[in-house]
Amino acid sequence: MNSPSRRDTATSGDPGVQAGLATVMPPGGQITLRLQGWRYSGGVWIGLVALIIVVAILKPALIEPEGWRLLLRQVSVIGLLAVGQTVVMLTAGIDLSVGSVVAVVNWVASSLLMSSDSNNIKIIPLCLGIGAFVGLLNGISIAKLRVPPFVMTLGMLFVVLAAGQWWTGGITSGGASDLVITIGQGQAGPIPVPFLILAGVALAVYLVLKLTPYGRRVYALGTNPRAAFLAGVNTDRVLVASYIICGTTAALAGLLLTGFIGYGATTAGQEPVLLQSIAAVVIGGTVLAGGRGSIIGTVGGVLFLGLLFNLLVVSDIAQSGRFMAQGFTLIVAAALYSRFWRRG
């Protein structure tokens, strides 16, 4: 009789690991996982429809064509951050450095482009590379050095900001090129170009998570890291790739912001950008514990928060009141999802 393997020995007495393996590895041995789409994100879309009805009664101008164009343009930067943040949160991680990446990309792009299209082919890839490099450092440190994601990305937030301030000398200069301005301000028919970019990125990431082995491993890692490892998942590689995606989408958000405002701004990437992106992901049904959530829900969360913010602004609600309303929305959404998940 063959002796049991180390993997069999490791899992035979651990019910938690056996349950996790049942989730990520069916009897045939191939890693599979039912990706959560509408089941865990339908709530935010129902809430969005309800909010649209409220807006139609109170401030109907917000849902007229011009109001929708303004909303779609406004949510694009936050949406790109939220899409990348979703991938990381599905692995039970978080990335607090994305706001700093947005700021540094804004400063670097404006100072090097100098309102000219001549350097687009060099500067745009450089800016995207900055985000990917920050994500690579985050991923390697979290995967290989076992630094907790919160601590690592919080530290990287300060490191990236310091590097950006060293680059600019504390003074922003220059401006966006015509191409970057088109990316940030352009219109393709009735739809703003920034939202088309967000939609394209969100669709691409959704398909990657839904259809590729990497996507299934992201969910497996977030559901049960130990079971995923024992099932043959290279968890380190999945983590690194996830943080690279998050950093790259943050850099793209920085380019969109640069095109939208047209220059380098010292206030680019401030804390509300980071916090709103995380709030949109949570409202969309993704949990910090990992393994549950979807890009579908995140897009719904971004639109819900954006429309709610616009309603509060045109209703002359003070900034403190707007923050309070968004905070209560986040708490209520998290509580409702928590009850739903326990039942499921």
N, C-alpha and C positions, 0 to 999 in steps of 0.2 A: 504494500500500500504506500502511495506517495505521501510524504509528510506535507503538512500545510505550509503554504508560503508565508513570508513575513506579512504580506498584505492581508491574507486570510486570518493570521493570528492577531493582527492589529485590530481587525474589525469584528471578530467573532464575539467579543464580549462587550462591545460598546453599542448600545441601542441607538444612541444619537448618531453615530457614524453610519450605522446600518440604515437608519431612516434617510440620512443625507444621500447615501449611495443609491438608495431606491429612487430618490428624486433625480439624480444626475446620470445614473447608469442603469438602464433597464436590463432584463435578463440577457439580451443579445450582447451586452458589453459596450455598445456605442453610447457616447455621452449625448443625452438629449434632455431638453427641458422645455416645457410648455411656456412660451413667453407670454407675459401678462400684457395684454393690449387693452381692449375695451373693458374687460372685466374689472380692472383696477383703476381705470381712468375715466370711466363713464360718468362718475359723479361730478367731476369738474366741468364736463360739457353740459350736463343737466344744469349745474349752477350757472354756467355762462348763459344758457338760454333764459334762465330765470332773471339774470341780471340785465340782459337785453330787454326783456319785457318791462322791468322797472325803469330802465333808462328811456324806453319809448314813451313811458307815461310822464316821467319827470323832466327829462332833457332830450327830446327827440332829435335835436340837431346833431347829437353825438353819433347817431346811427344812420345819418344821411351819408351819401357817398363821400363828401369831403371829410366828414367826421371819421369814417372808416379809414380813409387814406392817411389821415393824421395818426390814427391809432396804430395802423400797421407799420408806419415809419417809426413811431416812437418805440415799439416793442422789439424792434429788430436786434438792437445791441444786447438788451437783456435776454432775448430769446436765444441768441448764439451762446451766451455764457451759460444759460440754463441747459441747453442741449449737451454741451460738454460736461457740465456738472452732473447731469443725469447718468452718464456713463460711469463716472467715478463713484457716485452714490450707489449705483447698482452693485458695485464691488464692496459695499460697506465702507467706503472712504468719503472724503470731502476735500475740496480744493479751495482754500482761502486766499490763494495767491492770484486768482484770475483778475481781480480789480487792478492789481499792480501791473499785470501784463498789459491790460488795456491802456493804462497810463503811459507806460514806457513805449509801447508801440506808437501811441499818439505823438509822443515827444520825438522819437527817432524818425518816424515817417515825415513829420512836418519839417524837422530840421534838415533832413537829407533831400527831400523832394524839392523844397524851396519853390513851390508853386509851378514846377516845371514837369512836363511829361517825359523829359529825356532820360530820367533815371528809373522809370517805373519798373522796367524789366529786372533791375537789380534790387531796388529798395523793397518792393512788395514781397518777393520771396524772402528777403532778409528779415522783414517784420514777422512773417509767418514762422520763419526759423527761430526767432526769439521765443515765441510761444511754445514751439515744439521742444526747444532746448530746456526751457523751464520745466515743462512737463516731464521731460526725460530725467532731469535731476530729481524731481519729486518722486517719480516712479521708482527709480533705482534706490533712492534712500529709504523709501517705504518698503520696497520688496526685499532688498538685500541687507540693509542695515536695521530693518525692523523698527524704524522711527514711526511713531503713531501718525497717521495722516493729518490729524488736527495740528499737532505740534510742528510737523515738517512743513506743511503749507503755510502755517502762520509765520514761521521763521522765514520762509521764502518770500512771503509778502514784504517783509522789511528789507530783505536782501535785494530784491528786484527794484523796489522803490529807491533804495540807496544808490544802486547802479544807475538808475535813470537820472537821479539828481546829480550824480557825478558827471554823467554824459552832458547834461544841459547846463551845468554850473548854476542850477537854481533858476535859470531864465529860459523860458520857452521862446522859440523863434521859428521863422519859416511859415510854410503853409502847404496845403494839400495840392496835388496836381489835378488837372482837369479830369483825368480818369478816376482818381480816388473820389473827387467831388461827385462825379456821376454815380459811382458806387454808393455813395452816402446820401445823395439827394435826388438821383434820377427817378424817372417815371417810365414804366413800360405799359402804355395804355392806362387803365385805371389803377394799376397796382404799382406801388413804390418798388424800385429796384432793391433797396435793402431787405424788404420782406421776401422778395423772390429769392435772394441769396439765403435768407434764413430758411425758407421753405425747402430749397434744394439741399442745404446741409442737413436739415432735420430728416428729410426723406432718405438721404444717403445713410445717415447714422441709424435710422429705423431699420432699413433693409439689412445693414451689417449686423445689427443685433438680432434681427428676426431670422436671417437666412444663412448666416455663416457659422462655422465652428467657433470662431472667436466670440461671437455674440452669445452662443449657448454657454460658453465657458465663463463669460462675464456673469450671467445669471447663476451658474453653478457656484462660482466663487462667492458671490454674495449670499447665496442660500446656506452653504455650509463649506467653509474653506478647507477643513480637514478632509471631508468626504470628497471634495473636488480634487484635492491633491492625491488621495488614495485611488481615485478613479483614473489617474493618469494626466490630469490637467497641469500644465506648466503654469502655476499660479503667479510666479514672478513675472513671466512674460506678459501675462494678461494684465497685471497691475501696471506695468511700465507702459504698455500700449494704451491703456485707458487714460493715464495721466498725460500722455503725449497728445491724444485726441482732445482732451480738455484744454491743454495749453494752446493748441493750434486754433481751436474755436475762439478762445479768448483773444488771441492775436488778430483773428479776422474781425472780431467785434471792435478791437481797437482801430483797425483800418476803416471800418464803417463809421465809427465815431469821428475819426479824423476828417472823412469826407463830408459828414453831416455838418460839423461846425466850421470846417475849412481851415483850421489852424491848430497849433499846439496849445493846449489849455492846462494850466497848473492844477486845475480841479478835476481833470480827467480820471476816471476810474475810482472815484471816491466810494466810501463804504456803502452808501445806498445801492450802488450797482451790484456789488457782491451779495448783499443781503436780499435784495429783490430777486436775484437769480436763484438763490437757494429757496426762498419762499415760493417761487413759481414751481420749482421742482416738487417740493413737498405738497403744495396744493394740488399739483397734477397727479398725486398718488404714489410717488416714489418714497420709500422709507430709508432713513439713515442707516438702519440695520442691514440694508442691502437685499438683493434678490427679488425685489418686487417693485414694479413700476414700468413706465414706458415713455417713449418720446411722444406718443400721441397725447398722453396726459400732460406732459410738460408743456407742449404747445398750447393746450387748453388753459393751463395755469398761467402762462404768460399773457394770453389774451384776456383772461379774467382779471388779473391784477391791473393790466393796462387800462381796461375799460372802467374798472372801479376807481382807479386813480383819476381818470379824466372826469368821471361823474362827481367826485369829491371836489376837484378843482373848480369846475364850473358852478358848483353849488356854494362856492365861497367858504368852504370848510378850511379852517386854519391848518397849517402844516402839522401841528401836534395832533389834531383830529384825524388827519389823513393817515399818519403813522399808526394811530390807535386803531382805526378801522382795518388797516391792512394786518396789524398784529392779531386782532380778534379773528379775522378771516383765516389766518394761518393756524391759530390754535383750534378753531372749530373744525377746520378741514382735517387736521392731524387727528383730532379726537374721533371724528366720524370714521376715518379710514382705519384707525386702530380697532374700533369696534367691529368693523366689517371684516378685517383680516382675522380677528380672533374667531369669528363665526365660520370663516372660510377654511 
